[in-house]
Amino acid sequence: MNAPLTAYVTGIGLIAPGLPDWTTAAAVLRGEQPHVSAPTVLPVPELLPPAERRRASRVIKLSLGAGLDAVKQAGADASTLATVFAASGADGHNCHALCEQLAGEDRQISPTRFHNSVHNAAAGYWGIATRAMAPCQVIGAFDASFGAGLLDALAQVAVDGQPVLLIAYDSEYPAPLHAKRDTPDCGAVALLLSPGAEGALGAITVAPTTAAAEPLAEASLESLRGAIPAMRALPLLRRVARADAGAVVLDYLAPMQLQVAWQPC
Amino acid sequence: MKLYLNECGILCSLGASHGEIRRRLFAGESGIMATETWSAGRVLPLGRVTDALPDSGALPLHQRSRNNQLALAALAQIRPAVDATIARYGAGRVGVVLGTSTSGIAETERALRVHAEQGVLPDAFHYGQQEMGSPAEVLAAQLGITGPAYVHSSACASSAKAMASAARLIRMNLCDAVVTGGVDTLCAFTVAGFSALESVSAARCNPLSVHRDGINIGEGAALFLMSREPAAVALCGWGEASDGHHMSAPDPAGGGARIAIEAALRRAGIEAAQVDYINLHGTATPANDAAEGKAVAALFGDRVPGNSTKGATGHTLGAAGAIEALVCAMALTDGRLPGSPGTGALDPSIPIRYQLHGEDASLRHALSNSFGFGGSNCSLVLGVAQ
């Protein structure tokens, strides 16, 4: 018997090409302004100590920025939150630089580059920035990473009865790897999921389905949805922005998709 | 709801079958051998899998990697039981949740080497080979599983966290059974990386010794079939916490480690005194062993025997959590504490009861620690089923 997973959403963050924050994205999703394609703008990670802030990579700025926006919207305390980071790749530029160096004779790689190459580097920097000691999950599932992260986050909310911040993010690879994985730019979505309704924007209920995922009518948004794995969340966010109760089907892991019902509070 | 480990498949430097690894582990043997393969000009002790692996020619291009071959070799050991489980519950009710830190990055290394020489990436390379999610995808595809399939990648805590995540899926009734565990592969990336951090020992590793000076990297895979169906060994509890301290150095006070251990004991519903064996993360770096030792001493004093088995298998990074959970399961079912091959004079500043040699013992509960980069801490409690 399938038990649907449910939680309240108390905060949202979003950073994507032409959508520098959730406020802008919500206005675009409501049709109040057009989506103007532009390179992703990454915020400066103020919360990191100066040395780490200077060296912060694109994925660090991306994940920290989107996550902190969701936390701020909810008025929550980041240091208390359990987190789920979901990404297809990690830091493509860093990975490329290391592999390129290893392709030669020089094995003296930078220790900082190495510890920044792990899939959970963004999560590690989040912990350093926010001093959070709660559990942190770091998930990878290729194009299905958002869905996998959402399932794990909702399961944690239910099992542990605590809020969980989901940060799904993806970034690009430089040439020549870019030809083999052509994610165009950085994109991230963050959802603060809570067991309680207090201060919530609405409730989501998720169940697996074999129904097909719905494309977005707006061509440039549909293009984002397909090109950046974290943006598989866009159809849900469209309902949220419009305070439009109902269900959407999100691409997850074929042949399984995720049906997500949204009920505004 | 109790969760059980119904079947286990494993390969590592000690061997390519449950029986062979168990025999060699309890005989105090080590699979670590010196080689220059990933460090030309510098001989390093590494825990290599030397057994033949299933041919990957039949796999689609995007799934071809040594990492996936290791995972499939472990799967082969438990395949009939997994197939029967899928037939029983349905393909949509079985999941795959694995841990890995390397995935197929070794294939990307090779591809960029070709690119450096020839100016093009080889046709044999596909991005999917290095994708973190690849091991879960290949197992799901081989088994025809349509339930949740994903990977946890938190460095050395990966596969312990994967097992906790699998438990949550069953708890939440999203799955009736999950193929869980982890896999990691030796590669230039990790050998050069840990060397750059000065974490690698040029000699056999010496966990919790006063002379310890670093890790011996290893590779391998361990898979479990986890479900509510009673079996000899149960996953009684898990606990997770973050350090929030530094990317590559653990919190020296062992704070996050302690929180993870306490959470695991609480979820298992047991007191520290009820733990009969602790499989330490025990990497043999000065920092890890000291920090972990602080946490363990604070909770268990010198009463509970514990050790690191990384002197037997090597530090298998993303696979360590699962491989060492399986070591705990072997200890529980055999009624025997493993020893700690390679450990010499103990560090007197770590006041825990360190088990140097194998010993018969009646064991009810075992604790397994996995503490990774980025301050990711996970502890598992396994127990003999009642």
Interface residues (C-beta under 8 A of the other chain):
Chain A: M1 N2 A3 L5 S79 A87 S88 G89 A90 C95 H96 L98 C99 E100 L102 A103 G104 R107 Q108 I109 S110 P111 F114 H115 N116 S117 V118 H119 N120 A121 A123 G124 Y125 G127 I128 T130 R131 A132 M133 A134 P135 C136 Q137 V138 I139 G140 A141 F142 A144 S145 A148 L151 D152 L154 A155 Q156 A158 V159 P176 L177 A179 K180 R181 P208 L253 P255 M256
Chain B: S39 A40 G92 S101 S103 I105 T108 E109 L112 R113 H115 A116 V120 L121 F125 H126 Y127 G128 E131 M132 G133 S134 A136 E137 T146 G147 P148 A149 Y150 V151 H152 S153 S154 A155 K161 S165 R168 L169 R171 M172 N173 L174 A188 F189 A192 G193 F194 S195 A196 L197 E198 E240 A241 S242 D243 G244 H245 H246 M247 S248 G255 G256 I259 G372 F373 G374 G375 S376
